Amino acid sequence: MSRLLRLNIDWEEVRRKREEFWRSRPVYRAIYERMRRQGYHFIGTIGVVKRCYWTKEALVNKRFCYKCLWYGIESHRCIQMSPVAAWCWNRCLHCWRLQPEDIGMEWDDARIPVVDDPEIIAEESIIAFRRIISGFKGNPRVDPKMYEEAMNPRHVAISLTGEPTLYPRLGELIREYHKRGLTTFLVTHGPRPDILAGLEEEPSQLYLSLESWNREMYMFFNRPLVPTAWDLVQETIELFPSFKNPTVFRITLVKGFNMSERDIEGFAKLIEKGNPTYVEVKAYMYMGLSRGRLSRENMPSHEEVREFAQRLAEKTGYMVLSESIPSRIVLLSRIKEPIRHGKGCPDGVKHPEKYAWPKTREYEELND
């Protein structure tokens, strides 16, 4: 069970410093106000928590995220957070999160201005999540048992917004969550291999998000603020085989950009170098502020994602393990079953057949 530790924290002072910081510059104030309206709950000074779509779906409709079915993560008990609100070294075209340019602001700060205490971030993220979940109490569509479970989160997705490896005390933060009985999935675009190499404690699972497989693509699509960003991503990929925890390459497919046979060969080379435990092939989704940079036509269908994943499996020797049609994602691996980090979905999951890979001859050939 996740638990709050008995820390001597003046929460009123934490709140005061947070509000004072975000009102210190017009660009900060504009971003703070927009993110609050979008449902972000600020923690520490520049950390944030937001309810995931699948948390509500799990509680109200008993529909669960693919991480539940593959990795055992209980969707209704998952905190989605970031220690660095809006700081990132990329301005990716497909990113649905808020970027300064989206509201007419210029903001090229590469370093975060505040380093919050890991204990405060971990503690307040649990408090914020419980406050969010409390709004479901009494909802006749919510199972009381699931509500009580949700009030004691078991997992943290460090991936909400910004680039979490810009937070220099990331290993300490991961350790704080583990001390409280929570598992952790860390998602990065790979700009800080030095932070990953120096983690005091590894996350339960480590993700690298990829949309580009060479420098030219990366400079065009990911639009880094740091000129050496692609070289740093390569260092991160080379670092991946040294991790003891499961690792994942998450390849986001953008129609008209990275779905050709040449792209498959390019991604296959990166996979060979990083040797991740899993490869998740996922569709770009036309949502959020990415709609001002890309079009609906850039969003591939699930059938197109499936076809790409099959061809990538053939090229790399990975097996196709499963798929999630609602999320337009396919799972590849060299191991036969995903490693589970929790007990997974409770009874009553709707339409489980939509998440299972169809047992076709093509499937059997790919997994022979």
MOMOMO-V200837 format. One record per residue. N is the residue number from 0. RES is the residue in one small letter. SS is DSSP state (helix for helix, strand for strand, loop for the rest). PSI is psi in whole degrees, 0 to 359 (* if undefined). D_CENTER is the distance of its C-alpha to the mean C-alpha in Angstrom with 2 decimals. Layout:
[[N,RES,SS,PSI,D_CENTER] [N,RES,SS,PSI,D_CENTER]]
This chain:
[[0,m,loop,133,22.68] [1,s,loop,146,20.55] [2,r,loop,151,23.09] [3,l,loop,136,23.77] [4,l,loop,155,25.80] [5,r,loop,84,29.08] [6,l,loop,145,28.32] [7,n,loop,79,30.83] [8,i,loop,131,28.63] [9,d,loop,94,30.21] [10,w,helix,331,27.59] [11,e,helix,323,29.86] [12,e,helix,323,29.94] [13,v,helix,314,26.14] [14,r,helix,318,26.09] [15,r,helix,315,28.99] [16,k,helix,322,27.49] [17,r,helix,309,24.26] [18,e,helix,325,26.30] [19,e,helix,318,28.70] [20,f,helix,311,26.09] [21,w,helix,348,24.43] [22,r,loop,7,27.95] [23,s,loop,337,29.16] [24,r,loop,145,28.51] [25,p,helix,320,28.57] [26,v,helix,320,25.30] [27,y,helix,314,23.53] [28,r,helix,317,25.35] [29,a,helix,318,24.49] [30,i,helix,318,20.72] [31,y,helix,312,20.95] [32,e,helix,321,23.02] [33,r,helix,317,20.92] [34,m,helix,324,17.68] [35,r,helix,318,19.81] [36,r,helix,333,21.12] [37,q,loop,1,17.72] [38,g,loop,11,17.12] [39,y,loop,140,15.40] [40,h,strand,119,17.08] [41,f,strand,142,17.74] [42,i,strand,155,18.08] [43,g,loop,226,20.05] [44,t,loop,311,20.85] [45,i,loop,16,17.76] [46,g,strand,159,14.95] [47,v,strand,152,13.49] [48,v,strand,142,12.53] [49,k,loop,141,12.24] [50,r,loop,131,12.94] [51,c,loop,149,10.67] [52,y,helix,319,12.87] [53,w,helix,340,12.91] [54,t,helix,313,14.17] [55,k,helix,316,17.11] [56,e,helix,321,17.65] [57,a,helix,315,17.90] [58,l,helix,316,20.34] [59,v,helix,320,22.41] [60,n,helix,0,22.43] [61,k,loop,42,21.34] [62,r,loop,134,18.84] [63,f,loop,150,15.81] [64,c,loop,154,12.37] [65,y,helix,336,12.61] [66,k,helix,334,10.86] [67,c,helix,313,14.02] [68,l,helix,327,16.36] [69,w,helix,313,15.16] [70,y,helix,2,13.99] [71,g,loop,10,15.84] [72,i,loop,127,13.22] [73,e,loop,109,15.16] [74,s,helix,325,13.36] [75,h,helix,356,15.88] [76,r,helix,26,15.33] [77,c,strand,121,11.61] [78,i,strand,125,10.98] [79,q,strand,116,8.05] [80,m,strand,169,8.96] [81,s,strand,142,9.42] [82,p,loop,357,12.74] [83,v,loop,36,13.47] [84,a,loop,278,13.42] [85,a,loop,11,14.28] [86,w,loop,128,15.05] [87,c,loop,150,13.90] [88,w,loop,1,16.12] [89,n,loop,159,15.31] [90,r,loop,62,16.29] [91,c,loop,138,14.69] [92,l,loop,327,16.74] [93,h,loop,0,14.14] [94,c,loop,127,11.87] [95,w,loop,354,12.39] [96,r,loop,166,12.04] [97,l,loop,130,15.38] [98,q,loop,147,17.03] [99,p,helix,322,20.46] [100,e,helix,337,22.28] [101,d,helix,337,21.29] [102,i,helix,25,23.68] [103,g,loop,23,26.25] [104,m,loop,151,25.36] [105,e,loop,127,25.43] [106,w,loop,101,23.17] [107,d,loop,27,22.79] [108,d,loop,122,22.24] [109,a,loop,331,20.60] [110,r,loop,143,20.77] [111,i,loop,142,19.55] [112,p,loop,345,22.77] [113,v,loop,139,22.16] [114,v,loop,103,20.94] [115,d,loop,155,20.58] [116,d,loop,129,21.76] [117,p,helix,324,19.10] [118,e,helix,319,21.24] [119,i,helix,316,21.20] [120,i,helix,311,17.45] [121,a,helix,313,16.98] [122,e,helix,313,20.03] [123,e,helix,333,19.50] [124,s,helix,323,15.93] [125,i,helix,318,17.61] [126,i,helix,315,20.50] [127,a,helix,319,18.52] [128,f,helix,317,16.69] [129,r,helix,324,20.17] [130,r,helix,320,21.64] [131,i,helix,313,19.30] [132,i,helix,330,20.04] [133,s,helix,338,23.73] [134,g,helix,346,24.03] [135,f,helix,354,23.96] [136,k,loop,132,26.95] [137,g,loop,352,29.94] [138,n,loop,121,28.23] [139,p,loop,343,30.48] [140,r,loop,355,27.73] [141,v,loop,126,25.71] [142,d,loop,124,26.88] [143,p,helix,324,28.06] [144,k,helix,317,26.92] [145,m,helix,325,23.33] [146,y,helix,314,23.55] [147,e,helix,322,24.85] [148,e,helix,317,22.13] [149,a,helix,329,19.43] [150,m,loop,351,21.32] [151,n,loop,79,20.59] [152,p,loop,150,16.81] [153,r,loop,355,16.07] [154,h,strand,151,12.37] [155,v,strand,125,9.82] [156,a,strand,107,6.02] [157,i,strand,81,6.31] [158,s,loop,6,3.69] [159,l,loop,308,5.99] [160,t,loop,161,8.30] [161,g,loop,186,10.36] [162,e,loop,105,10.14] [163,p,helix,336,9.97] [164,t,helix,356,12.50] [165,l,helix,346,14.96] [166,y,loop,113,15.51] [167,p,loop,344,18.37] [168,r,loop,35,18.48] [169,l,helix,318,15.05] [170,g,helix,321,16.86] [171,e,helix,321,18.92] [172,l,helix,316,16.10] [173,i,helix,318,14.67] [174,r,helix,321,18.33] [175,e,helix,319,18.85] [176,y,helix,317,16.29] [177,h,helix,324,17.87] [178,k,helix,332,21.25] [179,r,loop,7,20.47] [180,g,loop,17,19.74] [181,l,loop,145,15.97] [182,t,strand,161,13.73] [183,t,strand,133,10.60] [184,f,strand,123,7.48] [185,l,strand,128,6.79] [186,v,strand,128,4.81] [187,t,strand,157,7.79] [188,h,loop,0,10.11] [189,g,loop,23,12.83] [190,p,loop,353,15.31] [191,r,loop,72,16.32] [192,p,helix,334,17.53] [193,d,helix,320,19.95] [194,i,helix,315,17.49] [195,l,helix,320,15.91] [196,a,helix,334,19.52] [197,g,loop,14,20.66] [198,l,loop,128,18.27] [199,e,loop,332,20.64] [200,e,loop,134,18.46] [201,e,loop,150,15.85] [202,p,loop,167,12.66] [203,s,loop,329,13.12] [204,q,strand,140,10.87] [205,l,strand,128,9.70] [206,y,strand,142,7.70] [207,l,strand,121,9.32] [208,s,strand,132,8.61] [209,l,strand,135,12.17] [210,e,loop,339,14.26] [211,s,loop,151,17.44] [212,w,loop,2,19.59] [213,n,loop,171,22.32] [214,r,helix,316,23.12] [215,e,helix,314,24.69] [216,m,helix,317,21.79] [217,y,helix,316,19.38] [218,m,helix,324,21.81] [219,f,helix,311,22.27] [220,f,helix,318,18.83] [221,n,loop,345,16.50] [222,r,loop,63,19.37] [223,p,loop,148,18.92] [224,l,loop,337,20.85] [225,v,loop,124,21.78] [226,p,loop,336,24.28] [227,t,loop,15,23.38] [228,a,helix,316,19.64] [229,w,helix,322,20.08] [230,d,helix,323,22.14] [231,l,helix,322,19.54] [232,v,helix,319,16.96] [233,q,helix,322,19.83] [234,e,helix,320,20.36] [235,t,helix,316,16.82] [236,i,helix,318,17.40] [237,e,helix,334,20.77] [238,l,helix,335,19.39] [239,f,helix,316,17.16] [240,p,helix,345,20.22] [241,s,helix,349,21.14] [242,f,loop,142,18.34] [243,k,loop,334,19.58] [244,n,loop,161,16.33] [245,p,strand,142,14.84] [246,t,strand,155,12.98] [247,v,strand,134,11.14] [248,f,strand,119,11.61] [249,r,strand,111,9.54] [250,i,strand,115,12.28] [251,t,strand,121,12.06] [252,l,strand,129,15.68] [253,v,loop,113,17.53] [254,k,loop,133,21.04] [255,g,loop,0,23.74] [256,f,loop,309,21.74] [257,n,loop,39,20.41] [258,m,loop,18,21.78] [259,s,loop,173,25.24] [260,e,helix,323,26.85] [261,r,helix,323,26.76] [262,d,helix,321,22.97] [263,i,helix,315,22.81] [264,e,helix,321,25.08] [265,g,helix,314,23.10] [266,f,helix,324,19.77] [267,a,helix,323,21.96] [268,k,helix,321,23.28] [269,l,helix,321,19.95] [270,i,helix,319,19.18] [271,e,helix,322,22.66] [272,k,helix,317,22.13] [273,g,helix,339,18.85] [274,n,loop,55,19.72] [275,p,loop,156,16.29] [276,t,loop,320,16.62] [277,y,strand,156,14.73] [278,v,strand,123,14.10] [279,e,strand,121,12.02] [280,v,strand,115,13.78] [281,k,strand,146,12.33] [282,a,strand,141,14.17] [283,y,loop,136,13.63] [284,m,loop,129,14.15] [285,y,loop,91,16.83] [286,m,loop,167,15.64] [287,g,helix,212,15.50] [288,l,helix,354,17.00] [289,s,helix,340,16.40] [290,r,helix,344,19.51] [291,g,helix,354,21.59] [292,r,loop,330,20.72] [293,l,loop,175,20.52] [294,s,loop,169,22.42] [295,r,helix,331,22.05] [296,e,helix,343,23.72] [297,n,helix,355,20.76] [298,m,loop,111,18.83] [299,p,loop,153,19.84] [300,s,loop,166,21.04] [301,h,helix,324,19.85] [302,e,helix,322,23.11] [303,e,helix,322,22.37] [304,v,helix,315,18.98] [305,r,helix,315,20.93] [306,e,helix,316,23.70] [307,f,helix,314,21.58] [308,a,helix,319,19.92] [309,q,helix,316,23.45] [310,r,helix,324,24.81] [311,l,helix,321,22.13] [312,a,helix,316,22.87] [313,e,helix,323,26.52] [314,k,helix,329,26.06] [315,t,helix,343,24.08] [316,g,loop,5,25.60] [317,y,loop,156,22.40] [318,m,strand,149,22.92] [319,v,strand,115,21.42] [320,l,strand,318,20.38] [321,s,strand,177,19.07] [322,e,strand,160,17.62] [323,s,strand,110,16.29] [324,i,loop,316,18.34] [325,p,loop,326,16.83] [326,s,loop,358,13.39] [327,r,loop,58,15.36] [328,i,strand,145,13.79] [329,v,strand,138,15.88] [330,l,strand,128,15.46] [331,l,strand,150,17.69] [332,s,strand,165,18.86] [333,r,loop,349,22.08] [334,i,loop,153,22.16] [335,k,loop,332,23.56] [336,e,loop,142,21.29] [337,p,loop,147,17.72] [338,i,loop,129,17.75] [339,r,loop,141,17.19] [340,h,loop,2,15.93] [341,g,loop,184,17.47] [342,k,loop,351,20.12] [343,g,loop,204,18.07] [344,c,loop,138,19.36] [345,p,loop,177,22.66] [346,d,loop,151,25.70] [347,g,loop,14,25.99] [348,v,loop,133,22.90] [349,k,loop,139,23.86] [350,h,loop,52,24.37] [351,p,helix,336,23.00] [352,e,helix,338,24.74] [353,k,helix,344,22.28] [354,y,helix,353,19.68] [355,a,loop,138,22.19] [356,w,loop,129,23.07] [357,p,loop,132,26.67] [358,k,loop,72,29.16] [359,t,loop,169,30.91] [360,r,helix,322,33.06] [361,e,helix,318,30.51] [362,y,helix,313,27.88] [363,e,helix,324,30.45] [364,e,helix,319,31.39] [365,l,helix,330,27.87] [366,n,loop,14,27.48] [367,d,loop,*,31.05]]
